[in-house]
Amino acid sequence: MTQTQERTRASGAPNPPALGPLELARWAWRQLTSMRTALLLLFLLALASVPGSIIPQRQVNPVVVADFIRANPELSKWYDRFGLFDVFSTPWFAAIYLLLLVSLLGCILPRAAQHWQVMRARPPAAPRHLNRMPGHRSWTTDASPAEALAAAKEQLMARRYRVVVDQPTDESAGGSASGSSGGASVAAERGYLREIGNLLFHVAIVVVLVGVAIGSLFGFRGTALVVVGNGFANTITQYDGYQSGALFTDKQLPPFALTVKKFMVKFETQGEARGSAREFGATLDVTAEPGAPVREYDLRVNHPLQVDGAEVHLIGHGYAPRFTVRDGNGEVAFSGPVPFLPQDAMFSSTGVVKVPDARPKQLGFQGFFLPTAIIDQRRGPTSAFPDAVRPAVFLTGYQGDLGLDNGAPQSVYRLDQTRLTQFRASDGQPWRLQLTPGQSARLPDGAGSITFDGYTRWVNLQISRNPGAPIALVGAVCALGGLLLSLVVRRRRIWVRVTEADGRTVVAIAGLDKSDPALAPRVVGQAERSAREAGAERDATTRTGETDLTAEIDRITADLPGSAATVGEEHL
Amino acid sequence: MSTMLASLSDNFVHAATVVVALGMLAHAGEWAFTRERRSAARSAARLASTTRQTSDAATASAAAGGSAAADSAGVAVLTPTAEVAGGEGAGERGESDRSDRAAMFGRIGVALTLLATVLLGAGVVTRGIAADRVPWSNLYEFAITGSFMVSVAYLVTLRRLRLDFLGLPITGFLLVILGIATTVLYTPVSGLIPALQSYWLVIHVSAAVIATSVFTLGAIASLLQILKAREERRLIATGASPAGSYLARLPSAEAIDRIAYRLNAFAFPVWTFALIAGAIWAAAAWGRYWGWDPKETWMFITWVCYAAYLHARSTAGWRSKVSGIALVAYGALLFNLVGVNFFISGLHSYA
């Protein structure tokens, strides 16, 4: 392929003749499928992945991206223009791997056809001059030529070579006096699996990509925050975040339901890793479909639930303080747990309580839940440990219109303060409140009261289905198998020629290792000769491929008639 | 019990660091004696060349050197490639004395490396027992287990690949890594976060440690290959005789390239396996097998770069660049190990 390329370039150099569209296409195809292009595309792929690891990615962590955009609005505009927040789904990234894929197929398919031919063809006949091959031995024996030939054939077949015997034709029989040609010969070849492994590896890479594509077209993934004691039914409305492939419709969601019965967490209490989670898990009641029997499942990290073709993972947890709010009329306007979101490793959590049923005015609260509350001199109230050792809430309150009635969607973790007024203490400062479990407080202006009843925990579940994953896994395993074959198997050719001279049988054996292009026989160049003179004595044993071949030839030789006495002595 | 074992582990690691340092000194001594001998040989050759054509002298002295090597049989055991250009007649006894001494220092270096490996292995094992889990869940443990694997890989392939010329750079490398590990990276024994509590920790990380160790040997070989190839080109360009430097003692650039290839070609499938095992684990722990987490991204970049290395090696016109590509790939691997842990936060940020 490279040769044709050079020719095209050479002939086109002085006065390029107008290329027809067909020639142009062929030229472009040859360029694309050359190894040089594939290498450049590989480097481009590596290079293009780098910004994806340094610049925050929406796909990985949308919250960090939002923070980054707030902090660097100007830079972010440019980043967004080049899709640098979504590197792995940008057209330019896709262009690189699709070109690589085409280049790979354009290289692999012709090679597969070629190898098919090679496998059906017989091993090439012995070359005229065996003594020009890298590994070579020759000796004489009393055994008859037919016996020597049969022994060689048997030995090579025992070593799983594919063997062909060539009888001398009249033309070559009379030939050379040196004994380098003429006579019957055995041609043998082994290691066809090497190229098969190589092809398998590349095809398997394509299979992996197909698996990835199927997963993103037919899969879905969503997250749901479920307070302990509550249930989750697998419908789209129950998800907090949800994304699905272009060919997946919401109706295909498997109709399972689950209830989070219990949640347990243990934290490290000592040492530098103090506060790290050591163990957490939830006990679920799972119903695979409406009417099906309930089964209990112990959901932990590394121990996902498989149900009805979907997987449920436990990906996070947090606290939901429980409140009871009475309005100005003395009625209970709200009662229950409210999930607060953890902000740091010690689970200092923030959240809001919305009380739309409060009369005469709606009420809203905003503040912190601290599982182990301490007052830090510099940062104010904060949590010192992630477990609920000394829980407390710190709140401020609002009254007015929560803005829930105009139909616009609103985050449950944020108050829309446009039509709310903050409660003020008598000194005019914003009204603040600190409660421990069981404590209540009256709101200013007779607006009602709030009670901190205690806390419940919540779990964050990820529900997903990826039908492409098994395909990608099979592809990956095949790729590994192919890779091992292509690196371990050695492709070798061995020839044995038997001639007669002075009434004795002359046996010559030679071989060629085709595994590594660097091992191909070649004229020793000026550079290498000088290098050797320069003191870098080329130790034969460091040419490992050649040594292996020589060793193999020696082993075969040792099993052939008449060789025992002369191995290694009678080199031509 | 476990705190006693933990401090025992620390002591083993410290002892190993000291022994590696001694091993490096021994290899430095080996090199120094070879160099002395070589400068003596060079002056002898210069004397000879006053009466003869230079090229004749070079050939003759090479032959003489060869026979000198055969005489001092001890040399052949550990430094078979050491004998290149010997002196001519004059001072032959002194030279064989020195080369004996060089070989002895080489043997001491290897013996000390072996001792350091045993100590390090004891440190790794006691650490694992103290923590009651596999000892590679943070960067300190990865560093000591990785150093142990590097030295094991070196000692195992020492004879087979004739890696004795790597003695000095390997011991130097181990000393640097162990020094950093015991001072900067040191972390007391502690438990595991839930995401790490899986048998995949054993499978995925051990494959990554093995691949990283062998890639390390490959990268050192590739670096030496680049230096040696440059030296060879310089010698050809200037027509100078080989200087008595460390480089002159190395096998030819071509032979080093072959060694680097064998190491990298061994490590690449192991790395591929680590990548696949990591993806399977990620599917169980995080609910997706691939999510472009920074660690995953850099593992992918490293994989692509080593794939490029293997391809470049069988592409005409690229063979002279392969060592450079191998170093770029190793750079990506190192960045993944160190840079991603310290500068970028992601799901792997627990090390």
HADDOCK unambig.tbl for C-alpha pairs under 7 A between the chains (distance, minus, plus):
assign (segid A and resid 35 and name CA) (segid B and resid 315 and name CA) 6.79 0.50 0.50
assign (segid A and resid 39 and name CA) (segid B and resid 308 and name CA) 5.88 0.50 0.50
assign (segid A and resid 42 and name CA) (segid B and resid 304 and name CA) 6.31 0.50 0.50
assign (segid A and resid 42 and name CA) (segid B and resid 308 and name CA) 6.36 0.50 0.50
assign (segid A and resid 43 and name CA) (segid B and resid 305 and name CA) 6.79 0.50 0.50
assign (segid A and resid 46 and name CA) (segid B and resid 301 and name CA) 4.81 0.50 0.50
assign (segid A and resid 46 and name CA) (segid B and resid 304 and name CA) 6.24 0.50 0.50
assign (segid A and resid 46 and name CA) (segid B and resid 305 and name CA) 6.93 0.50 0.50
assign (segid A and resid 49 and name CA) (segid B and resid 297 and name CA) 6.72 0.50 0.50
assign (segid A and resid 53 and name CA) (segid B and resid 294 and name CA) 4.60 0.50 0.50
assign (segid A and resid 53 and name CA) (segid B and resid 297 and name CA) 6.29 0.50 0.50
assign (segid A and resid 54 and name CA) (segid B and resid 344 and name CA) 6.92 0.50 0.50
assign (segid A and resid 60 and name CA) (segid B and resid 291 and name CA) 6.68 0.50 0.50
assign (segid A and resid 60 and name CA) (segid B and resid 292 and name CA) 6.93 0.50 0.50
assign (segid A and resid 60 and name CA) (segid B and resid 293 and name CA) 6.64 0.50 0.50
assign (segid A and resid 273 and name CA) (segid B and resid 190 and name CA) 6.90 0.50 0.50
assign (segid A and resid 276 and name CA) (segid B and resid 193 and name CA) 6.56 0.50 0.50
assign (segid A and resid 277 and name CA) (segid B and resid 193 and name CA) 5.54 0.50 0.50
assign (segid A and resid 277 and name CA) (segid B and resid 194 and name CA) 6.79 0.50 0.50
assign (segid A and resid 278 and name CA) (segid B and resid 191 and name CA) 6.98 0.50 0.50
assign (segid A and resid 278 and name CA) (segid B and resid 192 and name CA) 6.11 0.50 0.50
assign (segid A and resid 278 and name CA) (segid B and resid 193 and name CA) 4.93 0.50 0.50
assign (segid A and resid 278 and name CA) (segid B and resid 194 and name CA) 5.69 0.50 0.50
assign (segid A and resid 279 and name CA) (segid B and resid 194 and name CA) 5.45 0.50 0.50
assign (segid A and resid 301 and name CA) (segid B and resid 194 and name CA) 6.16 0.50 0.50
assign (segid A and resid 301 and name CA) (segid B and resid 195 and name CA) 5.87 0.50 0.50
assign (segid A and resid 301 and name CA) (segid B and resid 285 and name CA) 5.44 0.50 0.50
assign (segid A and resid 302 and name CA) (segid B and resid 195 and name CA) 6.50 0.50 0.50
assign (segid A and resid 302 and name CA) (segid B and resid 198 and name CA) 6.61 0.50 0.50
assign (segid A and resid 302 and name CA) (segid B and resid 284 and name CA) 4.87 0.50 0.50
assign (segid A and resid 302 and name CA) (segid B and resid 285 and name CA) 4.20 0.50 0.50
assign (segid A and resid 303 and name CA) (segid B and resid 284 and name CA) 6.56 0.50 0.50
assign (segid A and resid 304 and name CA) (segid B and resid 284 and name CA) 6.40 0.50 0.50
assign (segid A and resid 313 and name CA) (segid B and resid 287 and name CA) 5.91 0.50 0.50
assign (segid A and resid 315 and name CA) (segid B and resid 286 and name CA) 6.72 0.50 0.50
assign (segid A and resid 476 and name CA) (segid B and resid 276 and name CA) 6.83 0.50 0.50
assign (segid A and resid 480 and name CA) (segid B and resid 269 and name CA) 6.51 0.50 0.50
assign (segid A and resid 480 and name CA) (segid B and resid 272 and name CA) 6.84 0.50 0.50
assign (segid A and resid 480 and name CA) (segid B and resid 273 and name CA) 6.97 0.50 0.50
assign (segid A and resid 483 and name CA) (segid B and resid 269 and name CA) 6.68 0.50 0.50
assign (segid A and resid 484 and name CA) (segid B and resid 269 and name CA) 6.65 0.50 0.50
assign (segid A and resid 517 and name CA) (segid B and resid 314 and name CA) 6.30 0.50 0.50
assign (segid A and resid 530 and name CA) (segid B and resid 236 and name CA) 6.29 0.50 0.50
assign (segid A and resid 531 and name CA) (segid B and resid 232 and name CA) 5.76 0.50 0.50
assign (segid A and resid 534 and name CA) (segid B and resid 235 and name CA) 6.86 0.50 0.50
assign (segid A and resid 534 and name CA) (segid B and resid 241 and name CA) 6.07 0.50 0.50
assign (segid A and resid 534 and name CA) (segid B and resid 242 and name CA) 5.41 0.50 0.50
assign (segid A and resid 535 and name CA) (segid B and resid 84 and name CA) 5.31 0.50 0.50
assign (segid A and resid 535 and name CA) (segid B and resid 85 and name CA) 6.26 0.50 0.50
assign (segid A and resid 535 and name CA) (segid B and resid 242 and name CA) 6.15 0.50 0.50
assign (segid A and resid 535 and name CA) (segid B and resid 248 and name CA) 6.57 0.50 0.50
assign (segid A and resid 536 and name CA) (segid B and resid 248 and name CA) 6.92 0.50 0.50
assign (segid A and resid 536 and name CA) (segid B and resid 251 and name CA) 5.59 0.50 0.50
assign (segid A and resid 536 and name CA) (segid B and resid 252 and name CA) 4.77 0.50 0.50
assign (segid A and resid 537 and name CA) (segid B and resid 84 and name CA) 6.38 0.50 0.50
assign (segid A and resid 537 and name CA) (segid B and resid 252 and name CA) 6.92 0.50 0.50
assign (segid A and resid 538 and name CA) (segid B and resid 251 and name CA) 6.97 0.50 0.50
assign (segid A and resid 538 and name CA) (segid B and resid 252 and name CA) 6.27 0.50 0.50
assign (segid A and resid 542 and name CA) (segid B and resid 255 and name CA) 5.78 0.50 0.50
assign (segid A and resid 543 and name CA) (segid B and resid 255 and name CA) 6.51 0.50 0.50
